[in-house]
């Protein structure tokens, strides 16, 4: 497994926790995308380096899911 999916409609946590998670996912995705671009990596190249699919990396950049720490380590 390489990421944690984020789906509000399927979650049973309180709205405050969901809002916090959503904000965290958005902040991560924006920073991740900016850093990737600043270092000149395409999504495909960085996905190959991290050994994930380009679709997985794209979902991180859209804040649809978050990577597991072990994937980035």
TIMI-2910 file (N, C-alpha, C, CB; in pm, 1 decimal, decimal comma, always signed):
<rs>
+----------+----------+----------+----------+----------+----------+----------+----------+----------+----------+----------+----------+------+
!      n_x !      n_y !      n_z !     ca_x !     ca_y !     ca_z !      c_x !      c_y !      c_z !     cb_x !     cb_y !     cb_z ! resn !
+----------+----------+----------+----------+----------+----------+----------+----------+----------+----------+----------+----------+------+
!    +82,6 !   -118,0 !     +0,0 !     +0,0 !     +0,0 !     +0,0 !    +87,2 !   +124,5 !     +0,0 !    -94,1 !     -0,3 !   +119,9 !  Unk !
!    +45,2 !   +226,2 !    -75,7 !   +127,6 !   +345,4 !    -87,8 !    +57,9 !   +472,8 !    -43,1 !   +172,2 !   +360,8 !   -228,4 !  Unk !
!    -71,5 !   +467,9 !    -11,3 !   -139,3 !   +590,6 !    +26,7 !   -264,3 !   +563,2 !   +107,8 !   -174,3 !   +670,8 !    -95,8 !  Unk !
!   -311,8 !   +667,6 !   +172,4 !   -434,6 !   +664,0 !   +249,1 !   -538,6 !   +745,2 !   +175,0 !   -413,3 !   +717,5 !   +393,0 !  Unk !
!   -648,5 !   +682,4 !   +137,8 !   -754,7 !   +752,1 !    +66,2 !   -831,8 !   +840,1 !   +162,2 !   -849,0 !   +652,5 !     -3,2 !  Unk !
!   -880,1 !   +951,9 !   +111,2 !   -958,2 !  +1044,5 !   +190,6 !  -1095,6 !  +1057,5 !   +127,7 !   -888,3 !  +1182,3 !   +201,3 !  Unk !
!  -1196,6 !  +1008,5 !   +197,2 !  -1332,9 !  +1016,3 !   +147,7 !  -1423,0 !  +1061,2 !   +261,8 !  -1379,8 !   +879,8 !    +89,5 !  Unk !
!  -1470,0 !  +1185,6 !   +257,7 !  -1556,4 !  +1236,4 !   +363,5 !  -1684,4 !  +1155,1 !   +376,0 !  -1590,1 !  +1381,7 !   +338,0 !  Unk !
!  -1742,9 !  +1117,6 !   +264,6 !  -1871,9 !  +1049,6 !   +269,0 !  -1864,3 !   +911,4 !   +333,3 !  -1927,3 !  +1037,2 !   +129,8 !  Unk !
!  -1746,0 !   +851,6 !   +339,1 !  -1729,8 !   +718,9 !   +397,1 !  -1674,8 !   +722,0 !   +539,0 !  -1639,5 !   +636,7 !   +310,5 !  Unk !
!  -1643,5 !   +839,0 !   +589,2 !  -1579,5 !   +849,3 !   +720,3 !  -1682,6 !   +861,0 !   +831,3 !  -1485,0 !   +969,1 !   +724,2 !  Unk !
!  -1646,3 !   +807,1 !   +947,0 !  -1736,4 !   +814,3 !  +1061,5 !  -1687,1 !   +911,3 !  +1167,1 !  -1753,9 !   +677,6 !  +1122,5 !  Unk !
!  -1571,6 !   +976,0 !  +1144,7 !  -1517,3 !  +1070,3 !  +1240,5 !  -1600,5 !  +1198,1 !  +1243,8 !  -1371,9 !  +1102,2 !  +1207,0 !  Unk !
!  -1575,8 !  +1278,3 !  +1345,1 !  -1648,3 !  +1404,6 !  +1358,1 !  -1606,0 !  +1500,4 !  +1247,4 !  -1623,6 !  +1468,2 !  +1496,9 !  Unk !
!  -1693,0 !  +1597,5 !  +1216,4 !  -1659,5 !  +1694,0 !  +1110,9 !  -1530,6 !  +1772,2 !  +1139,2 !  -1774,0 !  +1791,3 !  +1093,0 !  Unk !
!  -1501,5 !  +1802,3 !  +1266,4 !  -1379,0 !  +1875,3 !  +1298,9 !  -1254,5 !  +1797,5 !  +1258,0 !  -1374,0 !  +1906,0 !  +1448,0 !  Unk !
!  -1254,0 !  +1668,2 !  +1283,3 !  -1140,6 !  +1584,4 !  +1245,4 !  -1128,5 !  +1578,6 !  +1093,4 !  -1155,7 !  +1442,3 !  +1303,9 !  Unk !
!  -1242,1 !  +1566,9 !  +1026,4 !  -1240,2 !  +1562,4 !   +880,0 !  -1190,4 !  +1693,2 !   +820,8 !  -1379,1 !  +1530,8 !   +826,1 !  Unk !
!  -1231,6 !  +1804,7 !   +878,7 !  -1184,3 !  +1934,9 !   +829,9 !  -1033,9 !  +1947,9 !   +850,0 !  -1257,7 !  +2050,1 !   +901,8 !  Unk !
!   -984,8 !  +1905,1 !   +965,0 !   -841,5 !  +1911,9 !   +993,5 !   -764,5 !  +1823,7 !   +896,1 !   -812,5 !  +1869,2 !  +1139,1 !  Unk !
!   -813,3 !  +1702,5 !   +872,2 !   -747,1 !  +1611,3 !   +778,9 !   -748,3 !  +1669,2 !   +637,7 !   -815,3 !  +1473,0 !   +780,6 !  Unk !
!   -860,4 !  +1726,4 !   +599,5 !   -872,2 !  +1785,4 !   +465,8 !   -774,3 !  +1900,9 !   +449,3 !  -1016,1 !  +1833,7 !   +440,4 !  Unk !
!   -761,6 !  +1985,8 !   +550,7 !   -667,2 !  +2097,0 !   +545,3 !   -523,4 !  +2045,9 !   +538,1 !   -685,1 !  +2188,3 !   +667,3 !  Unk !
!   -493,3 !  +1941,9 !   +614,6 !   -360,1 !  +1883,9 !   +613,6 !   -329,1 !  +1824,5 !   +476,0 !   -347,4 !  +1776,5 !   +723,0 !  Unk !
!   -424,7 !  +1753,1 !   +418,6 !   -404,8 !  +1692,5 !   +287,0 !   -383,5 !  +1799,7 !   +180,5 !   -524,8 !  +1604,1 !   +249,9 !  Unk !
!   -460,5 !  +1906,8 !   +188,3 !   -446,5 !  +2015,8 !    +92,1 !   -310,8 !  +2083,0 !   +105,1 !   -557,9 !  +2118,5 !   +111,0 !  Unk !
!   -268,3 !  +2110,2 !   +228,2 !   -137,7 !  +2173,7 !   +250,5 !    -25,0 !  +2084,1 !   +200,3 !   -117,7 !  +2205,4 !   +400,3 !  Unk !
!    -33,4 !  +1953,3 !   +229,6 !    +69,1 !  +1860,2 !   +182,7 !    +73,1 !  +1858,4 !    +30,2 !    +43,1 !  +1718,3 !   +237,5 !  Unk !
!    -43,7 !  +1847,1 !    -32,8 !    -47,1 !  +1833,7 !   -178,6 !    +10,7 !  +1956,9 !   -247,1 !   -190,2 !  +1810,0 !   -226,6 !  Unk !
!    -21,7 !  +2075,6 !   -194,9 !    +31,8 !  +2197,8 !   -254,1 !   +183,6 !  +2204,3 !   -240,0 !    -32,0 !  +2320,5 !   -189,2 !  Unk !
!   +234,2 !  +2173,9 !   -121,2 !   +379,3 !  +2177,5 !    -96,7 !   +450,2 !  +2071,1 !   -181,7 !   +410,0 !  +2155,0 !    +54,6 !  Unk !
!   +393,2 !  +1953,0 !   -188,0 !   +450,7 !  +1843,1 !   -265,5 !   +463,4 !  +1882,2 !   -413,1 !   +364,3 !  +1715,7 !   -250,9 !  Unk !
!   +355,6 !  +1939,2 !   -468,3 !   +354,8 !  +1979,2 !   -609,6 !   +457,9 !  +2089,0 !   -635,8 !   +214,2 !  +2027,7 !   -651,1 !  Unk !
!   +463,6 !  +2188,1 !   -547,3 !   +558,7 !  +2298,5 !   -563,8 !   +702,5 !  +2247,1 !   -558,6 !   +536,5 !  +2405,9 !   -455,0 !  Unk !
!   +733,0 !  +2162,8 !   -460,8 !   +869,1 !  +2109,6 !   -448,6 !   +907,5 !  +2023,9 !   -568,5 !   +882,3 !  +2027,8 !   -320,9 !  Unk !
!   +812,4 !  +1943,2 !   -617,4 !   +840,2 !  +1860,9 !   -735,5 !   +875,6 !  +1950,0 !   -853,5 !   +719,1 !  +1771,3 !   -770,1 !  Unk !
!   +796,6 !  +2053,3 !   -873,5 !   +820,4 !  +2144,6 !   -985,7 !   +950,5 !  +2222,1 !   -969,0 !   +704,0 !  +2242,0 !  -1000,0 !  Unk !
!   +976,5 !  +2270,8 !   -848,9 !  +1099,0 !  +2347,1 !   -823,7 !  +1224,4 !  +2264,8 !   -852,3 !  +1101,4 !  +2396,0 !   -679,5 !  Unk !
!  +1216,2 !  +2135,6 !   -829,4 !  +1332,1 !  +2049,0 !   -852,0 !  +1335,6 !  +1990,8 !   -992,8 !  +1332,5 !  +1936,5 !   -751,1 !  Unk !
!  +1238,3 !  +2030,0 !  -1075,0 !  +1240,4 !  +1992,4 !  -1215,8 !  +1196,2 !  +1850,5 !  -1246,8 !  +1375,0 !  +2011,0 !  -1267,6 !  Unk !
!  +1125,6 !  +1786,1 !  -1156,0 !  +1078,0 !  +1650,0 !  -1180,1 !   +941,1 !  +1651,3 !  -1245,7 !  +1072,6 !  +1571,1 !  -1049,3 !  Unk !
!   +922,9 !  +1563,5 !  -1342,1 !   +788,8 !  +1540,4 !  -1394,5 !   +719,2 !  +1444,2 !  -1297,7 !   +792,5 !  +1482,4 !  -1542,4 !  Unk !
!   +587,2 !  +1435,6 !  -1307,5 !   +515,6 !  +1339,3 !  -1223,7 !   +565,7 !  +1198,1 !  -1250,9 !   +363,8 !  +1347,8 !  -1248,4 !  Unk !
!   +586,5 !  +1165,5 !  -1376,1 !   +630,9 !  +1031,3 !  -1413,5 !   +768,9 !  +1000,6 !  -1355,0 !   +634,0 !  +1016,9 !  -1566,4 !  Unk !
!   +862,1 !  +1094,9 !  -1365,8 !   +997,4 !  +1072,2 !  -1316,2 !   +996,7 !  +1052,4 !  -1164,2 !  +1089,0 !  +1189,9 !  -1354,5 !  Unk !
!   +926,9 !  +1139,6 !  -1091,5 !   +922,5 !  +1126,8 !   -946,6 !   +849,1 !   +999,4 !   -904,3 !   +855,4 !  +1249,3 !   -885,0 !  Unk !
!   +744,7 !   +964,6 !   -975,6 !   +673,3 !   +840,0 !   -945,7 !   +765,3 !   +719,8 !   -962,5 !   +550,0 !   +825,2 !  -1036,5 !  Unk !
!   +847,5 !   +720,9 !  -1066,4 !   +944,0 !   +612,0 !  -1087,2 !  +1045,3 !   +605,5 !   -972,4 !  +1017,7 !   +630,4 !  -1221,7 !  Unk !
!  +1093,6 !   +721,3 !   -928,0 !  +1189,6 !   +725,0 !   -818,1 !  +1127,4 !   +669,0 !   -690,0 !  +1239,1 !   +868,8 !   -795,1 !  Unk !
!  +1000,2 !   +706,1 !   -663,4 !   +931,3 !   +661,6 !   -541,2 !   +869,9 !   +521,9 !   -555,0 !   +822,5 !   +761,1 !   -504,5 !  Unk !
!   +878,5 !   +468,2 !   -676,1 !   +822,9 !   +334,8 !   -705,6 !   +672,6 !   +326,6 !   -680,2 !   +893,8 !   +229,4 !   -622,0 !  Unk !
!   +603,5 !   +429,5 !   -730,3 !   +457,5 !   +431,2 !   -727,8 !   +411,3 !   +464,9 !   -868,9 !   +401,5 !   +534,8 !   -621,8 !  Unk !
!   +283,1 !   +448,9 !   -894,6 !   +231,5 !   +484,5 !  -1026,6 !   +217,6 !   +636,0 !  -1037,4 !    +95,4 !   +415,4 !  -1053,1 !  Unk !
!   +214,8 !   +684,5 !  -1160,0 !   +193,7 !   +827,1 !  -1180,7 !    +56,1 !   +867,0 !  -1129,0 !   +208,2 !   +863,5 !  -1329,9 !  Unk !
!    -41,1 !   +778,1 !  -1141,2 !   -175,7 !   +804,9 !  -1090,6 !   -177,9 !   +823,8 !   -939,9 !   -268,9 !   +692,4 !  -1128,9 !  Unk !
!    -97,5 !   +743,0 !   -869,2 !    -87,3 !   +757,2 !   -723,9 !    -28,4 !   +892,3 !   -688,6 !     -1,9 !   +644,4 !   -663,5 !  Unk !
!    +81,1 !   +927,5 !   -755,2 !   +143,8 !  +1056,1 !   -729,3 !    +47,8 !  +1170,3 !   -761,4 !   +272,6 !  +1070,2 !   -811,0 !  Unk !
!    -25,8 !  +1157,1 !   -868,4 !   -123,3 !  +1258,6 !   -907,5 !   -232,2 !  +1272,6 !   -800,4 !   -186,5 !  +1223,0 !  -1044,1 !  Unk !
!   -274,2 !  +1161,6 !   -740,6 !   -377,0 !  +1168,7 !   -635,8 !   -323,7 !  +1239,6 !   -511,4 !   -425,9 !  +1027,4 !   -598,8 !  Unk !
!   -193,3 !  +1227,8 !   -485,2 !   -132,9 !  +1302,3 !   -374,3 !   -137,5 !  +1451,6 !   -404,6 !    +13,5 !  +1256,1 !   -349,4 !  Unk !
!   -108,0 !  +1488,7 !   -528,6 !   -106,5 !  +1629,7 !   -565,9 !   -246,2 !  +1690,3 !   -571,8 !    -38,5 !  +1646,7 !   -699,2 !  Unk !
!   -348,1 !  +1608,6 !   -589,0 !   -487,3 !  +1655,9 !   -588,4 !   -548,2 !  +1649,5 !   -449,1 !   -571,9 !  +1573,3 !   -685,3 !  Unk !
!   -473,8 !  +1597,2 !   -352,4 !   -520,9 !  +1579,0 !   -213,9 !   -634,2 !  +1476,9 !   -206,4 !   -568,0 !  +1713,2 !   -155,4 !  Unk !
!   -637,6 !  +1384,8 !   -301,7 !   -734,6 !  +1275,4 !   -296,3 !   -688,8 !  +1167,0 !   -199,9 !   -756,5 !  +1216,1 !   -435,7 !  Unk !
!   -558,2 !  +1158,4 !   -179,9 !   -501,4 !  +1062,2 !    -85,3 !   -367,0 !  +1116,7 !    -37,7 !   -485,1 !   +919,9 !   -150,8 !  Unk !
!   -315,6 !  +1055,0 !    +66,4 !   -186,3 !  +1093,3 !   +119,9 !    -94,9 !   +971,5 !   +120,6 !   -200,4 !  +1152,8 !   +261,9 !  Unk !
!    +34,4 !   +993,4 !    +97,5 !   +126,2 !   +878,9 !    +99,3 !   +152,3 !   +831,0 !   +241,2 !   +258,5 !   +915,5 !    +31,7 !  Unk !
!   +182,4 !   +703,8 !   +253,8 !   +232,1 !   +652,8 !   +380,1 !   +374,5 !   +704,8 !   +396,5 !   +226,5 !   +495,7 !   +385,5 !  Unk !
!   +412,1 !   +734,3 !   +518,1 !   +545,4 !   +787,5 !   +545,3 !   +653,3 !   +696,3 !   +488,0 !   +566,0 !   +805,5 !   +696,1 !  Unk !
!   +636,5 !   +565,5 !   +499,1 !   +736,9 !   +470,4 !   +449,4 !   +759,3 !   +484,9 !   +298,9 !   +694,3 !   +326,9 !   +481,6 !  Unk !
!   +658,1 !   +526,7 !   +226,5 !   +672,4 !   +544,8 !    +81,3 !   +767,6 !   +659,2 !    +50,8 !   +535,3 !   +571,3 !    +15,8 !  Unk !
!   +765,5 !   +763,0 !   +132,9 !   +851,0 !   +880,0 !   +109,1 !   +985,4 !   +868,9 !   +175,3 !   +783,3 !  +1004,1 !   +156,9 !  Unk !
!  +1002,4 !   +775,3 !   +264,3 !  +1126,3 !   +760,7 !   +341,0 !  +1234,0 !   +691,2 !   +259,7 !  +1100,5 !   +683,3 !   +469,6 !  Unk !
+----------+----------+----------+----------+----------+----------+----------+----------+----------+----------+----------+----------+------+
</rs>
